[in-house]
Amino acid sequence: MKTSSSFSILFWVNLARTKNSEASLYVRITVNGKRAAISLNRKVLVTDWDSDRNRAKGTGQKSRILNTYLDETYNQLFQAYQDLKSEHKQITARSVKARFLGLDEVNRSVLDIISYHNEDMQGKLKWGTQKNYFTTQRYISRFLSKAYKSPDIQLRELDYDFIIKFEKFLRGYIPQDYQRRMGNNTVMKHIERFRKLINLSRKLGWMERDPFINFKAKRIKTERGFLSLLELQEIEKKNFTIPRLQLVRDLFVFSCYTSLSYIDAINLSAENIRIGIDGELWIYYKREKTTKPIHIPLLPKALDIIEKYKDNQKAILQGRVFPKISNQKLNSYLKEIADLCGIEKNLTFHIARHTFATTVTLSNGMPIETVSKLLGHSKIATTQIYAKVIERKVSDDMHRLRKHFNTIECQKNQKNDFPEKTLLPFEKKRSK
């Protein structure tokens, strides 16, 4: 249904959301190769949909009503495109969508763009990422209430001063559940998400000025925490009598030898463990975060942990290798494990992945290209962060070694430089 070389409209059924043989209907707008999708809040039997005509099959009443609705939607979308064109406004898939939904009026607010973003990103972003945006939304609402005594503000009122005040608010904000302010990088994360919302507003034509044009993010580079070999061994050999701590320790150690994140380790099933090209057992899995396939050979210690849970009834019922435990509880119990093992680091499950990259692989001479593949990184530059950590450790170790040798040399020189004692006359007589 192309209307021009740069604009097209397509109706389609989302088979991924099929329930009781019914699929949700969507319309896709494409402008210069860029797409935007709109849920039509309609369902159709999969068998009643003609994917060639992009219409419902047959001439029955249901099909006729649905097809009439689709024709009306098509005409409204085309009109939205034509209106934007005649108004000489920027035409994108998102701006056509916004015009169709009636969301592109001049005086749009901060809450308007948040609502639009939440609806637009539904099904596109991982739930974890969506939750982060909801958190940022709460801080924006609290800031507006405190600084402007209002639940909302017009987008056209946003300026550089607003951004600076919002940053200051975040840095000074003390959560009610614990008395600790946000770190610099956490503040910058919220600012970054807000900036993305503003960029979306400008793409939609809701804003002309960019309030962030003179703003520079102040990121502080931090080294990724990991366990040394001795610390890892301390956790491995520690005898825990409490079952929950045993499970958490085993999951953590398993990740140290496989690089799997929490969600990937918890979702691991027997189907993901297969014979590899070398005749040994491998993990074949798609990372939850990136959907990128990863193939990981299983080291003996990882295999021992899998074997330990092969008869676990809870895991069997869940169809998983390990019994499920929430990420929140897992990280809370890791703090207990760190205390019991005398480890003074802020132990989180993600540290296991860092430990795999540094202590288990790179420190043992594994090529960085191989480590990058095992971690499922798209860019080797991401993996090189770990290599820099290793270099820093080597540098620190060499510094200590130099200091040690310098101390020995200094003591040697002091001994050699000490003058021989001269005996006094009465001392000479005594010595005879």
Secondary structure, DSSP 8 states (H G I E B T S, - for coil): -BSSSSEEEEEEEEEEEEETTEEEEEEEEEETTEEEEEEEEEEEEGGGEETTTTEE-SSSHHHHHHHHHHHHHHHHHHHHHHHHHHTT----HHHHHHHHHT---SS-BHHHHHHHHHHHHTTTS-HHHHHHHHHHHHHHHHHHHHHSSSS--BGGG--HHHHHHHHHHHHH---SSSS----HHHHHHHHHHHHHHHHHHHHTTS-SS-TTTT--------------HHHHHHHHH----SHHHHHHHHHHHHHHTT---HHHHHT--GGGEEE-TTSSEEEEEE-TTT--EEEEE--HHHHHHHHHTTT-HHHHHHTSSS----HHHHHHHHHHHHHHTT--S---THHHHHHIIIIIIGGGT--HHHHHHHHT-SSHHHHHHHHHHHHHHHHHHHHHHHHHHHHHHHHHHHHHHS------HHHHHHH-
